[in-house]
Amino acid sequence: MFRCVTVKNFRAITELRVDGLSRVNLFVGHNASGKTSLLESIFFLIGATNPKLPMSVNTFRGFPYIGGTMWPTYFHNMNVKIPIEIHAEDAMTGEEQRLRIKPRYEHSPATLPSDVAPISSEPDVLVNGLDLEYATSTDADTREQSSVFQRDEQLVYEGARARLPSGTFVVPLSADLRNKFSEVQRKKRVNDVVSLLKNVEPAVEDIRLLDPPGLLYADTGATELMPVNLMGGGMIKLLSTALAMLNMQDGFVLIDEIENGLGYSSQQKLWEAIFSWARKLNIQVFATTHSAECIRAFSDRAEGELFEADAKLFRIGRIEDKFRAVEYTRELLAESIDSNWEVR
């Protein structure tokens, strides 16, 4: 697990440090405060030797690869001359992990393609990808290099390496749900998923994967099975979160806007499941929310010693280009909730 994370020059964030991370961490704050960017940066560091992740997080945002103009969008104010720096410290060993992301430059022909990003001070040079460099404090002399770039209108990935512990970003994509469900089924944990889904739809008796067409269906007692994709956003949110948690023992789970599609009672049950699975499966969770109702559900289910020991809430604040993470104690959180705290 990470004890602290520092992010520099990534997306909206100029520099942000979050100290005192716990097993389950909820980030709140106004729009454009950098919450999603913080999750993405942690995801990059967890999979630091996987050059596909920059493309993945853009897909999660509904911003798939659209050509060379996208490369500067990872950098604050699109300034590619300042590298992205993401550092974290391991809570058990104290080892520091470091990821540095720089633009990948290429000399251009006389006429630049329309979808690449030129460097204004060097007209014969263009940005055509990203170079990622990963190192740790225990082996500072060893650098693991990987890259993603465009060649002949195709994306090329170089230097990818598997590494543990692994992590997953919760996304409601059909292929992702199918693959994760297959693993949960193999591990005989489908009943855990069904139990959670009953909080949104009490009639759910079972979940099945039918191949073809390779979709998940729910048995609700009707004459035919129902595709889960047609059962509402709340059902998909619970399903995707449950499958991510149950497949990520000894790893990391990241959940953006965790409240989407869920009422208060369902949010309470989801937090209850997250706390339980995080402890049983040794998972560190990072989540964001825009919802005061979700914060109440988090607080209600993080009773007693769980709060601060295994669950923490941080408010990400931004004044112009200055960012700060403030940890909330149980007492301060209770006061904020009682005063109708403005989350957005």
LINSULWO-V716651 format. One record per helix or strand of 3 or more residues. SS is the DSSP state (a for helix, b for strand). FROM is the first residue (numbers start at 1). TO is the last residue. If there is no record, write none. Layout:
ss=SS from=FROM to=TO
ss=SS from=FROM to=TO
This chain:
ss=b from=2 to=10
ss=b from=13 to=19
ss=b from=24 to=28
ss=a from=35 to=46
ss=a from=53 to=60
ss=a from=68 to=74
ss=a from=76 to=78
ss=b from=84 to=90
ss=b from=96 to=107
ss=b from=117 to=119
ss=b from=122 to=136
ss=b from=139 to=151
ss=b from=154 to=158
ss=b from=167 to=169
ss=a from=174 to=186
ss=a from=190 to=197
ss=b from=206 to=210
ss=b from=215 to=219
ss=a from=228 to=230
ss=a from=233 to=246
ss=b from=252 to=255
ss=a from=264 to=281
ss=b from=284 to=288
ss=a from=292 to=301
ss=a from=306 to=309
ss=b from=311 to=319
ss=b from=322 to=328
ss=a from=330 to=338
